[in-house]
Amino acid sequence: MKKRKILFLGESYRADAITWINGLREYGDFEIICWELKTPSTTLLNRILRIAEFNLAYFKIKKIIKDEKPDMVIAERTTSYGFLAGISGIQPSAIAQQGITDLWPTDSILLSLKILIQNYAFSKATLIHAWGPAMTISMAKAKVDMNKVMVLPKGINLEKFSAGNAALPTKIHAIVTRSLLPEYSHDIILKAFEIVNQSGIDFVLTIIGDGRKFPCINALTKKLKIADKVVFTGRISNTELPELLKKSNFYISMPTTEGVSASLFEAMACQAYPIVTDIVGNQSWIKHRANGQLVAVNDYKMLAEEIIWAFNNIKYRENAIHHNRLLVESKANYQTNMKAIAQKYHELITAHSLNK
């Protein structure tokens, strides 16, 4: 039987993309051909160069299609790469929304153009991925044909991210696994732990990853007099992350926006108790003081209060982390979910071939 080819349009180095691509190879036996924009949008000049590269992308993609003859095209995001998937002419096609919305930032001078591009991508797509229920809200507002939407996270490897160290009652071992970027509000987390420290509760706070906010965040630990209790690991390997999660009894994440967080799934799988921001993306998975806690955005005092409450309610926490492990096993199993996604792609390819 001929091996099916998929053209992947997106940043193939990203962790989410790697999960998607590897899952299709492993569970769908697909050959994946990747193409992405090479210019990073880090400076004004680079953004201008990236737009120029985007304008020439159609011709490069058409050449790949002529040479490789893919059976399907899939694309990260419903704007840039989704638009390119739409104009490629390849059917079937699948596009994936990467956040609660791909129309970001909301105050962009290009917002009206992005809306037009996204609407075109939605209209041309055979299948639209919503990695979680929160993502469907903006799709419905855009009047997407919801019959084309598949609501299913890619999931995580539950063998790799296995159950961890349960409640660890005598001390807080908290972990943060988000990049050191403004939208993840590490300053709010540190200010909350200053209050925890003043309350007399002992803790170790491990912050994983890197990013441009590191100098400010590192300086803040010293200002708040908690530097001796905060560990910065920098970027670590995928093999190290599960072990650190298993040694943690609290997972803290304070993003200002969230679609579906694989980091949250990983923490829940390893039985680190989650305290996260009270936003739609997190509300799909966490119910306040049922299986975790939800904290208002940028409210470090509330975060401190919730951390202290959870620490003092050990039995509740033990029940919550047991529930969370079962939840990710049933809803976010990488093996199960990627098999379903790969099977859907095979069905779309077969249907399209029969209708030619």
Buried (B, 14 or more C-beta within 10 A) or exposed (E): EEEBBBBBBBBBEBEBBEBBBBBBBBBBEBBBBBBBBEBEEEEEEEEEBBEEBBEEBBEEBBEBBEEBEBBBBBBBBBBBBBBBBBBBEBBBBBBBBBBBBBBBEEEEEEEEEBEEBBBBBBEBBBBBBBBBBBBBBBBEEBEBEEEBBBBBBBBBBBEBBBEBBBBBEEEBBBBBBBBBBEEBBBBBBBBBBBBBBEEEBEBBBBBBBBBEBBEEBBEBBEEBEBBEBBEBBEEBEEEEBBEBBBBBBBBBBBBEBBBBBBBBBBBBBBBBBBBBBBBBBBBBBBEEBEBBBBBEBBBBEBBBBBBBBBBEBBEBBBBBBBBBBEBBBEBBBBBBBBBBBBEBBBEBBEEBEEEE
